[in-house]
């Protein structure tokens, strides 16, 4: 009897094995990946450069790509902080020698990407998988080498005539300014890591005096909007009225405006334009204000959005917005002409 | 005061700046809120502002004469035919709940696709966050992935690289588990000083949900992963940012899940529809959304969000890399900063506690800024690496108070004070701030965010 019981699963396994590979515990579920599929998706580049594709790019080629695809967010020299934290800056020739960025200890200065990143593989991988911001994974391997070469030159890690490639990238790693600036000696990584604070659950007379060391000033209480509007209007507590003007009720936004503002987000417009003020391009309210008296305002703006342009609001170019349908263009133009109400 | 400090908007652009020393001195001199207010008048004002013309009905309204008009005169909903079933095929909150929504912190980021929206913890109950109020953190915008075209690949140190469709994944042995999800940068704006007014902004990168999916160990075994050389996995997203994070194999085999369900329905797009990684107890960035690939490897990957971001700056200038575990933490959600108590008397003080190392063992509450403590009631269930709700009775006598909560987890670890945390990690870490939070109650009933 015992022998019979033991043998039954074996018989079942044999039967399954006829239809499915011997390893498949979950018959009929999933399949093996093809080599081409793995190659298409296995894009990560490790600190030991496993995964780095062959190729090369020069600083000068990178500069051209940078001007066209990167500078509008990161600035011509990678040090702009209007959209993202600066990539370059606050590293020194001494840091390149020691592999520790002194500014991180000194404090006070902005933490740029080059002050932190310890592995050049990360930068290659980052640019390749996620850049440019609005068109990730659109750069060829050689383009990535070139853009990274330009960045490394801005950070004074490589000279202006450098050609970065899979063959010399290890030399660059040996010059990364913060290559020795990371530690895993802490308790927050291993499953059983040891905590670095040791509080006690004291219950009575734990301290003699309590002193307030920090609080919000009154003028900043409304910085996040009227707090009364961020709590229920019934229950155990109310939100504090931090904006006296908010006591007057606001008229509800017209549904048509909500449709357009949703569209602005869905079509990527809000990546560059703030509702009120400039991000990369001008704020929608600013555009509305500038053109409101123009007789052909709707047609003019629809045409501008469709074709893009530069020079009116600054040097950053707005690319043509081919993703917008004609009716979407007209809705956005009409909304701008009516004052860009949220 | 330095005129530069007077700019409207946030106190700190955050998380790396600090209040000026002169400004802090002025605070100490003038106090935060000396003005005593009339509770009743203000609560009516707030109610009136939101309800716009609705009668000011409240038990607080002293009703002279025969009684409360809302009792004496039947309201319209008692004398009408209601709405039919399925009038709203996917249900919505009451229109009266419009104040409790995800909100951004002005000035925190300049691009809304690489930003954060915070959950309104000040008004939530229990340990499950409504899916529509789950906090958001995206690195390159959110996408709505077509589930029919979504694939999960397992490759690297495996016998057989594998591909699974959603059809495949939803046939595999399923588990449902409740866990908290906290961004490593939660409370990050407060490392140096108080920066934001309410618990939504101090602690709102926190949510709790029931997740349903497949244990990652199931998939790793199906692919025949290398048990000797396979020390780490890389998880990768299918979105534009291609989010990638390294997870140690020991953890990956423990309780990590590949989840498609959240709170009884499919994940919301903002939370990774149709597939995300669930890494219990570990900071949110590792819970890769729109998960497309798991690679098994023999060393960590040093990805963008493990070198350029999510590294914790220590006072000696070293960056802690691969900080992952969210240590025990708690916060009182009501009463909390930016709220006003109605009047003296009884209150149910309530809050949340959680630990990335297991269950919460107890939560103590102080009403005097940490001099004395009382142990709160923990509501069931108390689950590992999940939010735990605590409550405690409080009779407010009208005098100033400083409210704090302090969590202890099952390892015996006690949530630290700001002084203890800063003594080890300084004030520039950005990530993993789990210090005890203080809310100051003024005699006026105003509750404010303070640090002691």
Interface residues (C-beta under 8 A of the other chain):
Chain A: X23 X24 X25 X26 X28 X29 X30 X31 X32 X33 X37 X38 X41 X42 X43 X44 X46 X47 X48 X82 X83 X84 X100 X101 X102 X104 X105 X106 X107 X110 X111 X113 X116 X117 X118 X119 X121 X122 X125 X126 X129 X130 X133 X136 X137 X178 X181 X182 X183 X184 X186 X187 X188 X189 X190 X191 X193 X195 X196 X197 X198 X199 X200 X201 X202 X203 X204 X205 X206 X207 X208 X210 X211 X212 X213 X214 X215 X216 X217 X218 X219 X220 X221 X223 X224 X225 X227 X228 X229 X230 X231 X232 X233 X234 X235 X236 X237 X238 X239 X240 X241 X242 X246 X247 X248 X249 X265 X270 X271 X279
Chain B: X6 X8 X9 X10 X11 X16 X19 X23 X24 X26 X27 X28 X32 X33 X42 X43 X45 X46 X47 X48 X49 X50 X51 X52 X53 X58 X96 X97 X99 X100 X103 X105 X106 X107 X110 X111 X112 X113 X114 X120 X122 X123 X139 X140 X141 X153 X154 X155 X156 X159 X160 X161 X162 X163 X164 X168 X171 X172 X193 X194 X195 X196 X197 X198 X200 X201 X221 X222 X224 X234 X236 X240 X241 X242 X244 X248 X250 X251 X254 X292 X293 X295 X297 X299 X300 X301 X302 X303 X304 X306 X307 X308 X311 X312 X313 X314 X315 X316 X317 X318 X319 X320 X321 X322 X323 X324 X325 X327 X334 X335 X338 X339 X340 X341 X342 X347 X348 X362 X364 X368 X369 X370 X371 X372 X373 X374 X375 X402 X406 X408 X413 X414 X415 X416 X417 X418 X420 X421 X424 X425 X428 X432 X440 X446 X447 X448 X449 X450 X451 X452
